[in-house]
Amino acid sequence: MGIKERMSADAKVFEEIVELLLEAYFKERAPDRMVEYVLASKVPHGAPARNFQELIFLKAAALIPPALLLRKSGPRYLQAVSMGEVMSRLRGFIRENYVLIAREMDRKKFETSFAANVSDDGKVILATALSKSEVFHPVNRLLVFPITPMSVETDFVCDDFFFCKPASLPSHLPNWVNPAKITPTTMPPFLNPVGTPRPVEAWLGVRAPADEAAKKTKRIVLGAIALTPLQRDRYMFTLREVLKNYCYFGKESGTISSLAHTPPLGDGIVIRDCDQPWLQELARIIKSDQKADLLKRNALEYFYRAWFLDRVERCPVMFMALDAIFGQEGTDKATAKMKAGIENTLGEERIGEKLNIMMVLRNLVLHGAAPDVYFSSKYRKYYEKFEADLVSDLELITAKCLRKYIFGTRFVPQDDPHAELIAKHQAWGTIPSVGPDSIVVEWP
């Protein structure tokens, strides 16, 4: 499609959204309508806006068609927010831009919707305003999340997110923020905060037009971070305090409550200089509109969800992560595609018999027959046949598949924090120096 044709198509979408949006607004009360105050004229500087408002009526259900079209045809960030948020943004557009048709509406009395009464010229004016509005050209808001346990040796910065040392945080904040009023080593990072400040080891910052879009990016990024520890350390949790809540920096700043952003890992994760290449690839994947990259984002988000769960609840989410990258393409059955994808990614044909049992369990788990995998006969059969834990093997191949499929050779594992201690005990004979064969070698 050429530039002129694309511009024409975009203009048509704006006009269609405006047409549907005006179907939701009326001059008269009705049982299915609610009060809506809109600006009927420009507000002089310093004057109270309420003095320039006009009362109209909104049929809330009629906002659904324009919201659906906007979500389908508008900026990608809208796909990460609820329909309620999309409708809220459309209402905000009318509240701020009603002034463009206010004089025309004042000359008319009607019981039908605005769509039947606003002139074609008025609709074009609104469509042009919509094309230039924050709905289609949103201003990013920065959310910063305190991450524990993590340390940053080398800051990583890209368009959509960054990891930084606590001391580096002020340099990543908007220009209007006064560094003298920021305490980057604590959460909240403000002078005179509400509540007790807690020490921060590292910050994850995410820029996005909507908070839900930023939190989705956070889940994808931390899903990738969850791939970095050894399997043993990834799920070794302690009673340490893990920081909750997050801060926002937009036109103003503040703190919002939330659950913890990572589970309470026993050992910390370190962002190093050697992590820059795979983090750059992650930045590309997050920005991409390609379907293959969307599936990679989905897989990382599933892997992040599984990070917090115990082993029984983790199992079905692991299958979902594998489904995301291997089960969504082509016309073959999902289990056959998943098995082929795992074998091709890992370059392992000898594990086919183990995968066959896993795929049967996958169908049982995802289709309601095995809410607790330990009660499944397939779990017992796997132990009988291979003398190994099926769920542990599933966790191992899921992490390895995601690392290799998404990041390839760019990915660099974390060092084993217990390597020296383990070597000592193996030398003393207190723990085995030769263990059972694993389904795959964890690294590389």
Residue pairs with C-beta under 8 A, 6 or more apart in sequence:
1 9
10 131
11 127
11 131
13 69
13 73
14 127
14 128
14 130
14 131
15 123
15 124
15 127
16 69
17 66
17 69
17 70
17 73
17 90
17 127
17 130
18 66
18 123
18 126
18 127
18 130
19 115
19 123
20 62
20 65
20 66
20 69
20 115
21 63
21 66
21 90
21 93
21 94
22 113
22 114
22 115
22 118
22 123
22 126
23 62
23 65
23 66
23 113
23 114
23 115
24 58
24 59
24 60
24 62
24 63
24 66
24 113
25 36
25 56
25 57
25 58
25 59
25 94
25 113
25 114
26 33
26 56
26 57
26 58
26 59
26 111
26 112
26 113
26 114
27 56
27 57
27 105
27 108
27 109
27 110
27 111
28 57
28 111
29 57
30 57
30 59
32 59
32 61
33 57
33 58
33 59
34 57
34 58
34 60
35 55
35 57
35 58
36 55
36 56
36 57
36 58
36 91
36 94
36 95
37 50
37 53
37 54
37 55
37 56
37 95
38 53
38 54
38 56
38 94
38 95
38 98
38 99
38 102
39 49
39 52
39 53
39 54
39 95
39 96
39 98
39 99
39 102
40 52
40 53
40 54
40 98
40 99
40 102
40 106
41 52
41 99
41 102
42 52
42 99
43 49
43 51
43 52
54 98
54 102
56 98
58 91
59 113
60 87
62 113
63 87
63 90
63 91
64 83
64 87
66 90
67 83
67 86
67 87
67 90
68 83
70 78
70 86
70 89
70 90
70 135
71 78
71 79
71 83
71 86
74 135
74 136
75 135
75 136
75 138
75 209
76 289
77 138
77 208
77 209
77 210
77 213
78 86
78 210
80 208
80 210
80 212
80 213
80 216
81 210
81 212
81 213
82 212
85 210
85 212
89 135
90 135
93 129
93 130
93 133
93 135
96 133
97 126
97 129
97 130
97 133
98 105
100 122
100 125
100 126
100 129
101 114
101 118
101 122
101 125
101 126
104 118
104 119
104 122
105 114
105 117
105 118
108 117
110 116
110 117
118 126
130 136
138 209
138 210
139 209
139 250
140 207
140 208
140 209
141 207
141 208
141 209
141 210
141 211
141 214
141 248
141 249
141 250
142 172
142 173
142 174
142 205
142 206
142 207
142 248
142 249
142 250
143 205
143 206
143 207
143 208
143 211
143 214
143 215
143 218
143 246
143 247
143 248
143 249
144 169
144 189
144 203
144 204
144 205
144 206
144 246
144 247
144 248
144 249
145 203
145 204
145 205
145 206
145 218
145 246
145 261
146 187
146 198
146 200
146 201
146 202
146 203
146 243
146 245
146 246
146 261
147 163
147 201
147 202
147 203
147 204
147 222
147 243
147 261
147 262
148 200
148 201
148 202
148 240
148 241
148 242
148 243
148 262
149 201
149 240
149 242
149 262
149 265
149 267
149 268
149 269
150 163
150 201
150 202
150 225
150 262
150 268
150 269
150 270
150 271
151 165
151 201
151 202
151 268
151 269
151 270
151 271
152 163
152 164
152 165
152 168
152 202
152 270
152 271
153 270
153 271
153 272
153 273
154 271
154 272
154 273
154 275
154 276
155 162
155 163
155 164
155 165
155 168
155 271
156 162
156 163
156 164
156 271
156 275
156 276
156 279
157 164
157 172
158 279
158 280
158 283
159 207
159 283
159 287
160 206
160 207
160 208
160 217
160 283
160 286
160 287
161 204
161 205
161 206
161 207
161 217
161 218
161 221
161 283
161 286
162 172
162 203
162 204
162 205
163 202
163 203
163 204
163 205
163 271
163 279
164 172
164 202
164 203
164 205
165 202
165 203
166 184
166 185
166 200
166 201
166 202
166 203
167 184
167 185
168 184
168 203
169 182
169 184
169 189
169 203
169 205
170 177
170 179
170 182
170 184
172 203
172 205
173 179
173 182
173 249
174 249
174 250
177 249
177 253
181 190
181 191
182 189
182 190
182 191
183 189
183 190
183 191
183 193
183 197
184 200
184 203
185 199
185 200
186 193
186 197
186 198
186 199
186 200
187 197
187 198
187 199
187 200
187 243
187 245
187 247
188 194
188 195
188 197
188 245
188 247
188 255
189 200
189 247
190 247
190 253
190 255
193 255
194 255
198 241
198 243
200 243
201 268
202 271
204 218
204 221
204 222
204 261
206 214
206 215
206 217
206 218
206 221
207 214
208 214
208 217
211 248
211 256
216 301
217 286
218 261
219 300
219 301
219 304
219 305
220 282
220 286
220 297
220 300
220 301
220 304
221 282
221 286
222 261
222 262
222 304
222 307
223 299
223 300
223 301
223 302
223 303
223 304
223 307
224 278
224 279
224 282
224 300
224 406
224 407
225 262
225 269
226 234
226 303
226 304
226 307
227 303
227 399
227 402
227 403
227 411
228 269
228 275
228 413
228 414
229 265
229 267
229 269
229 414
230 413
230 414
230 416
230 442
231 392
231 395
231 396
231 399
231 442
233 265
233 266
233 267
233 414
233 416
233 417
233 418
234 265
234 307
234 399
235 307
235 311
235 314
235 395
236 265
236 266
236 267
237 263
237 264
237 265
237 266
238 264
238 265
238 266
239 264
240 264
240 266
241 264
242 260
242 261
242 262
242 263
242 264
243 260
243 261
244 257
244 258
244 259
244 260
244 261
245 255
245 256
245 257
245 258
246 255
246 256
246 258
246 261
247 253
247 254
247 255
247 256
248 254
248 255
248 256
262 307
263 307
263 308
267 417
267 418
269 414
270 414
271 279
272 412
274 412
275 412
277 410
278 407
278 410
278 411
278 412
281 406
281 407
281 410
282 407
284 293
285 293
285 296
285 297
285 406
286 297
288 294
295 324
295 325
295 328
295 329
296 324
296 325
296 405
296 406
298 324
298 325
299 321
299 322
299 324
299 325
299 402
299 406
300 321
300 402
300 406
302 317
302 318
302 320
302 321
302 324
303 317
303 318
303 321
303 398
303 399
303 402
305 317
306 314
306 317
306 318
306 321
309 317
311 391
312 372
312 373
312 374
312 391
314 391
314 395
315 365
315 373
315 391
315 394
316 365
316 366
318 394
318 395
318 398
319 362
319 365
319 366
319 394
320 366
321 398
321 402
322 338
322 341
322 342
322 398
322 401
323 334
323 338
325 341
325 401
325 402
325 405
325 406
326 337
326 338
326 340
326 341
326 342
326 345
326 401
327 334
327 335
327 337
327 338
327 341
329 337
330 337
332 340
335 359
335 362
335 363
338 359
338 362
339 352
339 355
339 356
339 359
341 401
341 405
342 348
342 351
342 355
342 397
342 401
343 349
343 351
343 352
343 355
345 401
345 404
345 405
346 397
346 400
346 401
346 404
346 440
348 440
351 397
351 439
351 440
353 385
354 382
354 386
354 388
354 393
354 439
357 378
357 381
357 382
357 385
357 390
358 382
358 390
358 393
358 394
360 378
361 370
361 373
361 376
361 378
361 379
361 382
361 390
363 369
364 370
364 376
364 378
365 371
365 373
365 376
369 376
370 376
370 378
373 379
373 390
373 391
378 390
379 390
379 391
382 388
382 389
382 390
382 393
383 389
383 390
387 436
388 436
388 437
388 438
388 439
393 438
393 439
396 438
396 439
396 440
396 442
397 439
397 440
399 442
400 440
400 442
403 411
404 411
409 444
413 443
416 422
422 431
425 431
426 432
426 433
427 433
